[in-house]
Amino acid sequence: LSLALERTLPLATLDRRLAAAARAEGVEILGPLVNG
């Protein structure tokens, strides 16, 4: 998450908690958790 924020990159993850944290920070999510 830190690297995605620092470099303004999307985050690919299967971790629901990480995806939720990324969304809260405004980071684009890639993968099956795109819609929540």
N, CA, C, O and CB atoms as a CASP TS submission, in Angstrom:
PFRMAT TS
TARGET T0000
AUTHOR 0000-0000-0000
METHOD Language model
MODEL 1
PARENT N/A
ATOM      1  N   LEU     1       0.838  -1.193   0.000  1.00  0.00           N
ATOM      2  CA  LEU     1       0.000   0.000   0.000  1.00  0.00           C
ATOM      3  C   LEU     1       0.875   1.246   0.000  1.00  0.00           C
ATOM      4  O   LEU     1       0.595   2.212  -0.709  1.00  0.00           O
ATOM      5  CB  LEU     1      -0.949   0.004   1.217  1.00  0.00           C
ATOM      6  N   SER     2       1.914   1.216   0.783  1.00  0.00           N
ATOM      7  CA  SER     2       2.811   2.370   0.862  1.00  0.00           C
ATOM      8  C   SER     2       3.434   2.686  -0.500  1.00  0.00           C
ATOM      9  O   SER     2       3.509   3.847  -0.901  1.00  0.00           O
ATOM     10  CB  SER     2       3.914   2.114   1.898  1.00  0.00           C
ATOM     11  N   LEU     3       3.873   1.662  -1.194  1.00  0.00           N
ATOM     12  CA  LEU     3       4.498   1.860  -2.501  1.00  0.00           C
ATOM     13  C   LEU     3       3.479   2.379  -3.522  1.00  0.00           C
ATOM     14  O   LEU     3       3.795   3.252  -4.331  1.00  0.00           O
ATOM     15  CB  LEU     3       5.127   0.544  -2.997  1.00  0.00           C
ATOM     16  N   ALA     4       2.272   1.843  -3.481  1.00  0.00           N
ATOM     17  CA  ALA     4       1.224   2.312  -4.392  1.00  0.00           C
ATOM     18  C   ALA     4       0.916   3.787  -4.141  1.00  0.00           C
ATOM     19  O   ALA     4       0.731   4.560  -5.082  1.00  0.00           O
ATOM     20  CB  ALA     4      -0.056   1.465  -4.228  1.00  0.00           C
ATOM     21  N   LEU     5       0.865   4.166  -2.873  1.00  0.00           N
ATOM     22  CA  LEU     5       0.624   5.575  -2.535  1.00  0.00           C
ATOM     23  C   LEU     5       1.779   6.456  -2.992  1.00  0.00           C
ATOM     24  O   LEU     5       1.571   7.514  -3.586  1.00  0.00           O
ATOM     25  CB  LEU     5       0.411   5.735  -1.024  1.00  0.00           C
ATOM     26  N   GLU     6       2.988   6.012  -2.710  1.00  0.00           N
ATOM     27  CA  GLU     6       4.184   6.796  -3.031  1.00  0.00           C
ATOM     28  C   GLU     6       4.342   7.013  -4.530  1.00  0.00           C
ATOM     29  O   GLU     6       4.710   8.101  -4.974  1.00  0.00           O
ATOM     30  CB  GLU     6       5.423   6.108  -2.482  1.00  0.00           C
ATOM     31  N   ARG     7       4.060   5.969  -5.306  1.00  0.00           N
ATOM     32  CA  ARG     7       4.282   6.035  -6.752  1.00  0.00           C
ATOM     33  C   ARG     7       3.007   6.269  -7.556  1.00  0.00           C
ATOM     34  O   ARG     7       3.037   6.246  -8.786  1.00  0.00           O
ATOM     35  CB  ARG     7       4.931   4.768  -7.218  1.00  0.00           C
ATOM     36  N   THR     8       1.907   6.491  -6.880  1.00  0.00           N
ATOM     37  CA  THR     8       0.608   6.716  -7.519  1.00  0.00           C
ATOM     38  C   THR     8       0.285   5.586  -8.495  1.00  0.00           C
ATOM     39  O   THR     8      -0.022   5.821  -9.663  1.00  0.00           O
ATOM     40  CB  THR     8       0.593   8.073  -8.253  1.00  0.00           C
ATOM     41  N   LEU     9       0.362   4.353  -7.987  1.00  0.00           N
ATOM     42  CA  LEU     9       0.086   3.159  -8.780  1.00  0.00           C
ATOM     43  C   LEU     9      -1.140   2.445  -8.237  1.00  0.00           C
ATOM     44  O   LEU     9      -1.470   2.592  -7.061  1.00  0.00           O
ATOM     45  CB  LEU     9       1.300   2.214  -8.786  1.00  0.00           C
ATOM     46  N   PRO    10      -1.824   1.669  -9.083  1.00  0.00           N
ATOM     47  CA  PRO    10      -2.921   0.843  -8.577  1.00  0.00           C
ATOM     48  C   PRO    10      -2.358  -0.318  -7.757  1.00  0.00           C
ATOM     49  O   PRO    10      -1.185  -0.670  -7.887  1.00  0.00           O
ATOM     50  CB  PRO    10      -3.796   0.311  -9.747  1.00  0.00           C
ATOM     51  N   LEU    11      -3.192  -0.898  -6.923  1.00  0.00           N
ATOM     52  CA  LEU    11      -2.783  -1.998  -6.059  1.00  0.00           C
ATOM     53  C   LEU    11      -3.536  -3.260  -6.454  1.00  0.00           C
ATOM     54  O   LEU    11      -4.766  -3.265  -6.489  1.00  0.00           O
ATOM     55  CB  LEU    11      -3.031  -1.657  -4.571  1.00  0.00           C
ATOM     56  N   ALA    12      -2.803  -4.329  -6.753  1.00  0.00           N
ATOM     57  CA  ALA    12      -3.407  -5.634  -7.037  1.00  0.00           C
ATOM     58  C   ALA    12      -3.318  -6.459  -5.763  1.00  0.00           C
ATOM     59  O   ALA    12      -2.226  -6.709  -5.253  1.00  0.00           O
ATOM     60  CB  ALA    12      -2.691  -6.363  -8.245  1.00  0.00           C
ATOM     61  N   THR    13      -4.467  -6.881  -5.249  1.00  0.00           N
ATOM     62  CA  THR    13      -4.474  -7.650  -4.010  1.00  0.00           C
ATOM     63  C   THR    13      -5.690  -8.558  -3.937  1.00  0.00           C
ATOM     64  O   THR    13      -6.715  -8.300  -4.568  1.00  0.00           O
ATOM     65  CB  THR    13      -4.442  -6.719  -2.804  1.00  0.00           C
ATOM     66  N   LEU    14      -5.562  -9.622  -3.159  1.00  0.00           N
ATOM     67  CA  LEU    14      -6.681 -10.510  -2.852  1.00  0.00           C
ATOM     68  C   LEU    14      -7.077 -10.370  -1.388  1.00  0.00           C
ATOM     69  O   LEU    14      -7.995 -11.042  -0.918  1.00  0.00           O
ATOM     70  CB  LEU    14      -6.321 -11.974  -3.172  1.00  0.00           C
ATOM     71  N   ASP    15      -6.382  -9.494  -0.674  1.00  0.00           N
ATOM     72  CA  ASP    15      -6.612  -9.290   0.759  1.00  0.00           C
ATOM     73  C   ASP    15      -7.693  -8.227   0.962  1.00  0.00           C
ATOM     74  O   ASP    15      -7.506  -7.069   0.587  1.00  0.00           O
ATOM     75  CB  ASP    15      -5.296  -8.875   1.478  1.00  0.00           C
ATOM     76  N   ARG    16      -8.811  -8.619   1.549  1.00  0.00           N
ATOM     77  CA  ARG    16      -9.939  -7.691   1.718  1.00  0.00           C
ATOM     78  C   ARG    16      -9.590  -6.499   2.604  1.00  0.00           C
ATOM     79  O   ARG    16      -9.996  -5.373   2.317  1.00  0.00           O
ATOM     80  CB  ARG    16     -11.131  -8.426   2.307  1.00  0.00           C
ATOM     81  N   ARG    17      -8.849  -6.737   3.665  1.00  0.00           N
ATOM     82  CA  ARG    17      -8.481  -5.630   4.566  1.00  0.00           C
ATOM     83  C   ARG    17      -7.550  -4.643   3.872  1.00  0.00           C
ATOM     84  O   ARG    17      -7.694  -3.430   4.025  1.00  0.00           O
ATOM     85  CB  ARG    17      -7.810  -6.172   5.840  1.00  0.00           C
ATOM     86  N   LEU    18      -6.600  -5.168   3.114  1.00  0.00           N
ATOM     87  CA  LEU    18      -5.678  -4.301   2.382  1.00  0.00           C
ATOM     88  C   LEU    18      -6.436  -3.503   1.322  1.00  0.00           C
ATOM     89  O   LEU    18      -6.182  -2.313   1.137  1.00  0.00           O
ATOM     90  CB  LEU    18      -4.550  -5.133   1.728  1.00  0.00           C
ATOM     91  N   ALA    19      -7.358  -4.152   0.634  1.00  0.00           N
ATOM     92  CA  ALA    19      -8.157  -3.458  -0.379  1.00  0.00           C
ATOM     93  C   ALA    19      -8.989  -2.348   0.257  1.00  0.00           C
ATOM     94  O   ALA    19      -9.106  -1.258  -0.303  1.00  0.00           O
ATOM     95  CB  ALA    19      -9.073  -4.451  -1.119  1.00  0.00           C
ATOM     96  N   ALA    20      -9.563  -2.622   1.417  1.00  0.00           N
ATOM     97  CA  ALA    20     -10.363  -1.605   2.109  1.00  0.00           C
ATOM     98  C   ALA    20      -9.493  -0.424   2.528  1.00  0.00           C
ATOM     99  O   ALA    20      -9.903   0.730   2.398  1.00  0.00           O
ATOM    100  CB  ALA    20     -11.060  -2.213   3.342  1.00  0.00           C
ATOM    101  N   ALA    21      -8.307  -0.707   3.024  1.00  0.00           N
ATOM    102  CA  ALA    21      -7.387   0.360   3.425  1.00  0.00           C
ATOM    103  C   ALA    21      -6.962   1.178   2.208  1.00  0.00           C
ATOM    104  O   ALA    21      -6.873   2.404   2.276  1.00  0.00           O
ATOM    105  CB  ALA    21      -6.147  -0.229   4.137  1.00  0.00           C
ATOM    106  N   ALA    22      -6.702   0.500   1.107  1.00  0.00           N
ATOM    107  CA  ALA    22      -6.305   1.195  -0.117  1.00  0.00           C
ATOM    108  C   ALA    22      -7.427   2.105  -0.606  1.00  0.00           C
ATOM    109  O   ALA    22      -7.183   3.250  -0.985  1.00  0.00           O
ATOM    110  CB  ALA    22      -5.924   0.185  -1.212  1.00  0.00           C
ATOM    111  N   ARG    23      -8.655   1.592  -0.597  1.00  0.00           N
ATOM    112  CA  ARG    23      -9.798   2.412  -1.008  1.00  0.00           C
ATOM    113  C   ARG    23      -9.924   3.648  -0.133  1.00  0.00           C
ATOM    114  O   ARG    23     -10.193   4.743  -0.627  1.00  0.00           O
ATOM    115  CB  ARG    23     -11.093   1.596  -0.951  1.00  0.00           C
ATOM    116  N   ALA    24      -9.732   3.472   1.155  1.00  0.00           N
ATOM    117  CA  ALA    24      -9.834   4.595   2.095  1.00  0.00           C
ATOM    118  C   ALA    24      -8.792   5.668   1.796  1.00  0.00           C
ATOM    119  O   ALA    24      -9.014   6.850   2.063  1.00  0.00           O
ATOM    120  CB  ALA    24      -9.673   4.100   3.538  1.00  0.00           C
ATOM    121  N   GLU    25      -7.658   5.254   1.245  1.00  0.00           N
ATOM    122  CA  GLU    25      -6.589   6.195   0.900  1.00  0.00           C
ATOM    123  C   GLU    25      -6.703   6.706  -0.535  1.00  0.00           C
ATOM    124  O   GLU    25      -5.900   7.532  -0.969  1.00  0.00           O
ATOM    125  CB  GLU    25      -5.236   5.536   1.100  1.00  0.00           C
ATOM    126  N   GLY    26      -7.701   6.214  -1.271  1.00  0.00           N
ATOM    127  CA  GLY    26      -7.898   6.672  -2.643  1.00  0.00           C
ATOM    128  C   GLY    26      -7.058   5.948  -3.674  1.00  0.00           C
ATOM    129  O   GLY    26      -6.881   6.446  -4.786  1.00  0.00           O
ATOM    130  N   VAL    27      -6.534   4.771  -3.322  1.00  0.00           N
ATOM    131  CA  VAL    27      -5.714   3.989  -4.251  1.00  0.00           C
ATOM    132  C   VAL    27      -6.627   3.095  -5.085  1.00  0.00           C
ATOM    133  O   VAL    27      -7.537   2.462  -4.549  1.00  0.00           O
ATOM    134  CB  VAL    27      -4.650   3.135  -3.484  1.00  0.00           C
ATOM    135  N   GLU    28      -6.389   3.043  -6.382  1.00  0.00           N
ATOM    136  CA  GLU    28      -7.154   2.178  -7.276  1.00  0.00           C
ATOM    137  C   GLU    28      -6.821   0.717  -6.983  1.00  0.00           C
ATOM    138  O   GLU    28      -5.659   0.375  -6.766  1.00  0.00           O
ATOM    139  CB  GLU    28      -6.860   2.519  -8.762  1.00  0.00           C
ATOM    140  N   ILE    29      -7.840  -0.145  -6.976  1.00  0.00           N
ATOM    141  CA  ILE    29      -7.667  -1.568  -6.711  1.00  0.00           C
ATOM    142  C   ILE    29      -7.808  -2.345  -8.016  1.00  0.00           C
ATOM    143  O   ILE    29      -8.686  -2.058  -8.828  1.00  0.00           O
ATOM    144  CB  ILE    29      -8.693  -2.067  -5.660  1.00  0.00           C
ATOM    145  N   LEU    30      -6.934  -3.333  -8.208  1.00  0.00           N
ATOM    146  CA  LEU    30      -7.018  -4.244  -9.348  1.00  0.00           C
ATOM    147  C   LEU    30      -7.297  -5.642  -8.823  1.00  0.00           C
ATOM    148  O   LEU    30      -6.839  -6.006  -7.740  1.00  0.00           O
ATOM    149  CB  LEU    30      -5.709  -4.217 -10.200  1.00  0.00           C
ATOM    150  N   GLY    31      -8.046  -6.423  -9.586  1.00  0.00           N
ATOM    151  CA  GLY    31      -8.325  -7.801  -9.189  1.00  0.00           C
ATOM    152  C   GLY    31      -9.782  -7.999  -8.836  1.00  0.00           C
ATOM    153  O   GLY    31     -10.614  -7.121  -9.066  1.00  0.00           O
ATOM    154  N   PRO    32     -10.092  -9.172  -8.268  1.00  0.00           N
ATOM    155  CA  PRO    32     -11.490  -9.516  -7.991  1.00  0.00           C
ATOM    156  C   PRO    32     -12.154  -8.659  -6.914  1.00  0.00           C
ATOM    157  O   PRO    32     -13.378  -8.689  -6.788  1.00  0.00           O
ATOM    158  CB  PRO    32     -11.570 -10.945  -7.584  1.00  0.00           C
ATOM    159  N   LEU    33     -11.395  -7.907  -6.146  1.00  0.00           N
ATOM    160  CA  LEU    33     -11.973  -7.081  -5.083  1.00  0.00           C
ATOM    161  C   LEU    33     -12.240  -5.641  -5.524  1.00  0.00           C
ATOM    162  O   LEU    33     -12.475  -4.767  -4.690  1.00  0.00           O
ATOM    163  CB  LEU    33     -11.052  -7.077  -3.884  1.00  0.00           C
ATOM    164  N   VAL    34     -12.204  -5.401  -6.815  1.00  0.00           N
ATOM    165  CA  VAL    34     -12.401  -4.047  -7.348  1.00  0.00           C
ATOM    166  C   VAL    34     -13.694  -3.421  -6.835  1.00  0.00           C
ATOM    167  O   VAL    34     -13.721  -2.243  -6.480  1.00  0.00           O
ATOM    168  CB  VAL    34     -12.412  -4.076  -8.876  1.00  0.00           C
ATOM    169  N   ASN    35     -14.746  -4.198  -6.799  1.00  0.00           N
ATOM    170  CA  ASN    35     -16.058  -3.665  -6.399  1.00  0.00           C
ATOM    171  C   ASN    35     -16.387  -3.905  -4.940  1.00  0.00           C
ATOM    172  O   ASN    35     -17.542  -3.773  -4.534  1.00  0.00           O
ATOM    173  CB  ASN    35     -17.134  -4.271  -7.247  1.00  0.00           C
ATOM    174  N   GLY    36     -15.408  -4.249  -4.165  1.00  0.00           N
ATOM    175  CA  GLY    36     -15.669  -4.402  -2.743  1.00  0.00           C
ATOM    176  C   GLY    36     -15.531  -5.786  -2.299  1.00  0.00           C
ATOM    177  O   GLY    36     -15.722  -6.077  -1.118  1.00  0.00           O
TER
END
